[in-house]
Amino acid sequence: MVETSMERFEKAIRFEETERPPLGYLFFGGGKWVLSELGVNFDDVYYSAGGIAKAQMTAKELFGHDNVMSPWGCLTVEAEAFGCKIQRKRDGYPQIVERVVKSENDLKNLSIPDPYKNGRIPLVLDSLKILGNRVGKHAPVIGMICSPFIVASEMRGLQEFLLDTFQKPDFALEVLEIATAGCVEYVKAMAEQGIFAVMVENAYMNRTFFNLQDCRKFIFNHTKELVEEIKKCGVCVIEHNCAKQPYLEMELELRPEILNFAVGNISDIKRRAPNVCLMGNVDHANTMLNGTELDIYKEAKSCLEEGGPEGFILSTGCEIPFDAPLDNIRMLYNVACEGWRV
């Protein structure tokens, strides 16, 4: 009997060999082709639960990957729920136009968002429920949440918040505590939708922003609290870090079920973390957009050789560019269908 997508993911996490490699899909990769197939623009689908679900189902049909997810590569969902004002865009993710934390005095007016009432979080929850009802028995439904540091930096503004960590560290930590509490409530509500996993967007955990000690203080500790809450909810944790200089050792210390990364040697990481399923790491930015089908074939095969056949999910390191060639995207599926033969 042919494996289902769910069985492939579950076996990968349990380090059991699958009939063919699971193929992971991130955010809304290659969205141009999905929108063209549906005859709509980005704005038409991203602001309704049914639209998000329909776009994800269409992407699965077009590209052949094994999972669906919501929301996509948007970093503003949590911050908007806290009170930030956003500007919608016809052809892309919204942007924050007014921050909710402009000074220390604003903290006293902050409250933890109700995931069933505030911002677009209810929309996300509804989309996960729709996806679960449609494919949840056969394919992994994955929720995405930003790490507390990303949420705090969106609430405050990245440049201002980075300065806060040096000039006003106590204030920065207070913002992070509030952001963490909001994230915890969000993932609890996600889990109630019966999802398979939560992907934690954690790309700021990297050497470009912080030294090891400060990264632990301002990012790791709060991410750990969130990850522990996700585990308590009984769903899998996917740590996502697409940074060029990631602290992968910290990511592994969080003990996620799956680590998704863009930069790092698969064989080396497998040696250091033999019990963590790896997900990656075909070059999303260059190979998928500018490479040939042969380039993608060779790179994907190399990933399978290093990662498989147990505890590995073939994927890109981050979201496939919006207008990456359709044949390039489908090549990943072709490689997955060839199985573990390299």
C-alpha positions in Angstrom: 0.0 0.0 0.0 1.3 3.4 -0.9 2.4 5.6 2.0 0.4 8.7 2.8 2.1 12.1 3.2 1.3 11.9 7.0 3.0 8.5 7.2 6.1 9.8 5.4 6.5 12.7 7.9 5.8 10.4 10.9 8.3 7.8 9.8 10.9 10.5 9.2 10.5 11.8 12.7 10.7 8.2 14.1 13.8 7.6 12.0 12.1 4.8 10.0 12.9 4.4 6.3 10.2 5.7 4.0 9.3 4.4 0.6 10.3 7.8 -0.8 11.7 10.9 0.8 9.0 13.2 2.3 8.9 16.5 0.4 8.4 19.6 2.7 6.8 22.8 1.6 7.5 26.2 3.2 5.1 29.1 3.5 3.8 30.0 0.1 6.7 29.1 -2.2 6.2 29.6 -5.9 3.0 31.5 -5.2 2.9 33.1 -8.6 1.8 29.8 -10.1 -0.8 29.1 -7.5 -2.4 32.6 -7.9 -2.3 32.2 -11.7 -4.1 28.8 -11.4 -6.8 30.3 -9.2 -7.0 33.5 -11.3 -6.6 35.8 -8.2 -4.0 38.1 -6.6 -2.2 37.7 -3.3 -4.6 40.0 -1.4 -7.6 37.9 -2.6 -6.5 34.8 -0.8 -4.4 35.9 2.1 -7.1 37.7 4.2 -9.6 34.9 4.3 -9.4 31.5 6.0 -10.9 29.8 2.9 -8.5 31.6 0.6 -5.5 30.5 2.5 -6.7 26.9 2.6 -7.6 26.9 -1.1 -4.2 28.3 -2.1 -2.4 25.7 0.0 -4.4 22.9 -1.5 -3.8 24.2 -5.0 -0.1 24.5 -4.2 0.0 20.9 -3.1 -1.7 19.8 -6.3 0.7 21.8 -8.5 4.0 21.0 -6.7 3.4 17.6 -5.2 4.7 18.3 -1.7 3.5 16.4 1.4 2.4 19.1 3.8 0.3 22.3 4.0 0.8 25.2 6.3 -0.6 28.5 7.5 0.1 31.3 7.9 2.9 31.9 5.3 6.1 33.9 5.4 4.5 36.9 7.1 6.1 38.3 10.2 3.3 40.6 11.2 0.4 38.4 12.4 1.4 38.3 16.1 2.4 42.0 16.2 -0.9 43.1 14.6 -2.8 41.1 17.2 -0.9 43.1 19.9 -2.1 46.3 18.3 0.3 47.2 15.5 -1.3 48.7 12.4 -0.6 47.1 9.1 -0.9 48.1 5.4 -2.2 45.4 3.1 -0.5 44.9 -0.2 -2.0 43.6 -3.4 0.9 41.4 -4.3 2.7 40.5 -1.1 2.7 40.3 2.6 1.5 43.3 4.6 3.8 45.7 6.3 3.6 47.4 9.7 3.0 51.1 9.4 2.5 51.9 13.1 4.3 50.2 16.0 2.6 49.4 19.2 5.6 49.9 21.5 7.0 53.4 20.8 8.3 54.0 24.3 8.6 52.3 27.7 5.3 53.9 28.7 3.4 51.9 26.1 4.0 48.7 28.0 1.4 49.4 30.6 -1.2 49.5 27.8 -0.3 46.2 26.3 -2.4 43.2 26.9 -2.0 39.6 25.8 -4.0 39.0 22.6 -7.0 36.7 22.6 -6.2 34.3 19.8 -9.9 33.9 19.0 -10.6 37.6 18.7 -7.5 39.8 17.9 -6.0 40.6 14.6 -5.7 37.9 11.9 -5.0 35.1 14.4 -8.7 33.9 14.3 -8.4 33.8 10.5 -5.2 31.7 10.8 -6.9 29.3 13.2 -9.9 28.9 10.9 -7.6 28.2 7.9 -5.8 25.5 9.9 -9.1 23.9 10.9 -10.3 23.9 7.2 -7.0 22.3 6.1 -7.3 19.8 8.9 -10.8 18.8 7.8 -9.7 18.4 4.2 -6.4 16.7 4.4 -5.4 16.4 8.1 -5.8 12.6 8.2 -3.5 12.1 5.2 -1.1 15.0 5.2 0.6 17.1 7.9 -1.0 20.5 8.6 1.6 22.8 10.0 1.1 26.1 11.8 3.7 28.8 11.7 4.6 31.2 14.5 7.3 33.8 14.9 9.7 33.5 17.7 9.2 35.9 20.6 12.2 37.9 19.5 10.8 38.5 16.1 7.4 39.4 17.5 9.0 41.9 19.9 11.1 43.4 17.1 8.0 43.9 15.0 6.1 45.5 17.9 9.0 47.9 18.6 10.9 48.1 15.2 14.0 45.9 14.6 16.6 48.7 14.7 15.1 50.2 17.9 14.7 46.9 19.6 18.3 45.9 18.8 19.4 49.1 20.4 17.2 48.4 23.4 19.0 45.1 24.0 22.2 47.1 24.5 21.0 50.4 26.0 17.9 49.3 27.9 18.2 45.5 28.4 15.6 45.3 31.2 13.1 47.1 29.0 13.9 44.7 26.1 13.4 41.7 28.3 10.1 43.0 29.5 8.9 43.4 25.9 10.1 39.8 25.3 8.2 38.5 28.2 5.0 40.0 26.9 5.7 38.7 23.4 6.4 35.2 24.7 3.1 35.2 26.7 1.2 36.1 23.5 3.0 33.5 21.5 2.1 30.8 24.1 -1.6 31.6 23.9 -1.4 31.5 20.1 0.2 28.1 19.9 -2.3 26.7 22.4 -5.1 27.8 20.1 -3.2 26.3 17.1 -3.0 23.0 18.8 -6.7 23.0 19.5 -7.2 22.9 15.7 -5.6 19.4 15.6 -2.5 20.3 13.7 0.5 18.1 13.2 3.3 20.6 14.0 4.2 24.2 14.7 7.0 25.7 12.8 8.9 28.4 14.8 10.4 31.1 12.6 13.7 31.8 14.4 16.0 33.3 11.8 17.3 36.0 14.1 19.1 33.4 16.2 22.3 34.1 14.3 25.8 35.4 14.7 25.1 38.6 12.7 22.9 40.0 15.4 24.3 38.7 18.7 27.3 37.0 20.3 26.6 33.7 21.9 25.8 35.0 25.4 23.5 37.8 24.3 21.7 35.5 21.8 21.0 33.1 24.6 19.7 35.9 26.8 17.5 37.7 24.3 16.4 34.9 21.9 17.2 31.4 23.1 15.6 31.5 26.5 12.3 32.9 25.3 12.2 30.5 22.3 12.8 27.6 24.7 9.8 28.7 26.8 7.7 28.7 23.6 9.0 25.4 22.4 8.3 23.7 25.7 4.7 24.9 25.6 4.3 23.6 22.1 5.5 20.2 23.2 3.1 20.3 26.2 0.3 20.7 23.6 1.3 17.3 22.1 2.3 18.6 18.6 5.7 18.5 16.9 8.1 21.4 16.9 9.8 22.4 13.6 12.6 24.9 14.3 13.2 27.1 11.1 16.4 29.1 10.8 17.3 30.3 7.3 20.1 32.7 8.5 23.5 32.8 6.7 25.3 32.4 10.1 22.8 30.5 12.3 23.4 29.3 15.8 22.5 25.7 14.9 23.9 24.4 18.1 21.3 26.4 20.0 18.6 25.2 17.7 19.6 21.7 18.4 19.6 22.4 22.2 15.9 23.2 21.9 15.4 19.6 21.0 12.9 20.1 18.2 11.4 17.1 16.4 12.5 18.7 13.1 15.2 21.3 12.2 14.8 23.2 9.0 17.8 25.1 7.9 19.3 26.8 4.8 23.0 26.9 5.8 24.8 24.0 7.3 26.3 20.6 6.4 23.7 17.9 6.6 26.1 15.1 7.4 27.8 17.1 10.2 24.5 18.1 11.8 23.3 14.5 11.7 26.4 13.4 13.6 25.9 16.1 16.2 22.1 15.5 16.5 21.4 11.9 15.7 17.9 12.1 17.1 16.7 15.2 15.3 15.0 14.9 11.9 16.5 17.3 9.4 14.6 19.2 6.8 16.4 21.0 4.0 18.3 22.4 2.4 18.2 23.0 -1.3 19.2 26.6 -2.0 15.9 28.5 -2.2 17.3 31.8 -3.2 19.8 31.0 -5.9 19.3 27.4 -7.2 15.5 27.4 -7.2 15.2 30.9 -8.8 18.2 31.0 -11.2 19.4 27.4 -11.6 18.5 24.9 -14.2 16.5 21.8 -13.7 19.7 19.9 -13.7 21.2 22.1 -11.0 18.2 21.4 -8.8 18.3 17.7 -9.6 22.0 17.5 -8.5 21.6 19.5 -5.4 18.5 17.7 -4.2 20.2 14.3 -4.9 23.2 15.5 -2.8 20.9 16.4 0.1 19.3 12.9 -0.1 22.7 11.3 -0.1 23.8 13.1 3.0 20.5 13.1 4.8 18.7 9.8 4.0 17.2 7.4 4.2 16.1 7.9 7.8 15.4 11.1 9.7 15.4 13.4 6.7 12.8 15.5 4.8 13.8 17.0 1.5 13.0 20.7 1.3 14.4 24.1 0.5 16.1 26.1 3.1 13.4 28.7 3.1 10.5 29.9 1.0 10.9 29.3 -2.7 10.9 32.7 -4.5 7.4 33.8 -5.6 8.2 33.7 -9.3 10.7 30.7 -9.4 10.2 28.7 -12.6 7.5 26.1 -12.3 9.6 23.4 -13.8 12.3 24.1 -11.1 9.8 23.7 -8.3 8.4 20.5 -9.8 11.9 19.0 -10.1 12.0 18.6 -6.3 8.9 16.4 -6.6 10.5 14.4 -9.4 13.6 13.8 -7.3 11.5 12.7 -4.3 9.6 10.3 -6.5 12.8 8.6 -7.5 13.2 7.6 -3.9 16.4 7.2 -2.0 18.4 6.0 -5.0 21.3 8.4 -5.5 
